[in-house]
Amino acid sequence: MLSNIGIPGLILILVLALIIFGPKKLPEIGRAFGETLKEFKKSTRELTKDDDHDKRK
C-alpha cells in the first residue's frame, strides 16, 4: 500500500498535513498515532499468542 507512494508523495502529504494542522499540532497527532499503533500491535500479539496456546492444547 505505502510502497507505491514514493518520496515525492510523502513530501506532499507532509506539506499538506503541516498546512492543515499547523506546526504545533503535528507532534501531538504523531504521538497519538504512535501510541495507537503501539497498542494495536500489542493487542494483535496477545491475540496470536492466545491462538497459539489454544492450538497446543
Rosetta constraint file for C-alpha pairs under 8 A:
AtomPair CA 1 CA 5 HARMONIC 7.92 0.50
AtomPair CA 2 CA 6 HARMONIC 7.91 0.50
AtomPair CA 5 CA 9 HARMONIC 5.20 0.50
AtomPair CA 5 CA 10 HARMONIC 6.62 0.50
AtomPair CA 6 CA 10 HARMONIC 6.37 0.50
AtomPair CA 7 CA 11 HARMONIC 6.22 0.50
AtomPair CA 8 CA 12 HARMONIC 6.18 0.50
AtomPair CA 9 CA 13 HARMONIC 6.20 0.50
AtomPair CA 10 CA 14 HARMONIC 6.16 0.50
AtomPair CA 11 CA 15 HARMONIC 6.16 0.50
AtomPair CA 12 CA 16 HARMONIC 6.15 0.50
AtomPair CA 13 CA 17 HARMONIC 6.08 0.50
AtomPair CA 14 CA 18 HARMONIC 6.11 0.50
AtomPair CA 15 CA 19 HARMONIC 6.20 0.50
AtomPair CA 16 CA 20 HARMONIC 6.03 0.50
AtomPair CA 17 CA 21 HARMONIC 5.79 0.50
AtomPair CA 17 CA 22 HARMONIC 7.44 0.50
AtomPair CA 17 CA 26 HARMONIC 7.66 0.50
AtomPair CA 18 CA 22 HARMONIC 4.94 0.50
AtomPair CA 18 CA 23 HARMONIC 5.95 0.50
AtomPair CA 18 CA 26 HARMONIC 7.00 0.50
AtomPair CA 21 CA 25 HARMONIC 5.81 0.50
AtomPair CA 21 CA 26 HARMONIC 6.44 0.50
AtomPair CA 22 CA 26 HARMONIC 6.57 0.50
AtomPair CA 23 CA 27 HARMONIC 7.71 0.50
AtomPair CA 24 CA 28 HARMONIC 7.72 0.50
AtomPair CA 25 CA 29 HARMONIC 6.20 0.50
AtomPair CA 26 CA 30 HARMONIC 6.03 0.50
AtomPair CA 27 CA 31 HARMONIC 6.02 0.50
AtomPair CA 28 CA 32 HARMONIC 6.15 0.50
AtomPair CA 29 CA 33 HARMONIC 6.09 0.50
AtomPair CA 30 CA 34 HARMONIC 6.06 0.50
AtomPair CA 31 CA 35 HARMONIC 6.20 0.50
AtomPair CA 32 CA 36 HARMONIC 6.16 0.50
AtomPair CA 33 CA 37 HARMONIC 6.13 0.50
AtomPair CA 34 CA 38 HARMONIC 6.08 0.50
AtomPair CA 35 CA 39 HARMONIC 6.16 0.50
AtomPair CA 36 CA 40 HARMONIC 6.13 0.50
AtomPair CA 37 CA 41 HARMONIC 6.18 0.50
AtomPair CA 38 CA 42 HARMONIC 6.21 0.50
AtomPair CA 39 CA 43 HARMONIC 6.18 0.50
AtomPair CA 40 CA 44 HARMONIC 6.13 0.50
AtomPair CA 41 CA 45 HARMONIC 6.11 0.50
AtomPair CA 42 CA 46 HARMONIC 6.27 0.50
AtomPair CA 43 CA 47 HARMONIC 6.19 0.50
AtomPair CA 44 CA 48 HARMONIC 6.24 0.50
AtomPair CA 45 CA 49 HARMONIC 6.00 0.50
AtomPair CA 46 CA 50 HARMONIC 6.12 0.50
AtomPair CA 47 CA 51 HARMONIC 6.26 0.50
AtomPair CA 48 CA 52 HARMONIC 6.17 0.50
AtomPair CA 49 CA 53 HARMONIC 6.19 0.50
AtomPair CA 50 CA 54 HARMONIC 6.17 0.50
AtomPair CA 51 CA 55 HARMONIC 6.25 0.50
AtomPair CA 52 CA 56 HARMONIC 6.47 0.50
AtomPair CA 53 CA 57 HARMONIC 6.91 0.50
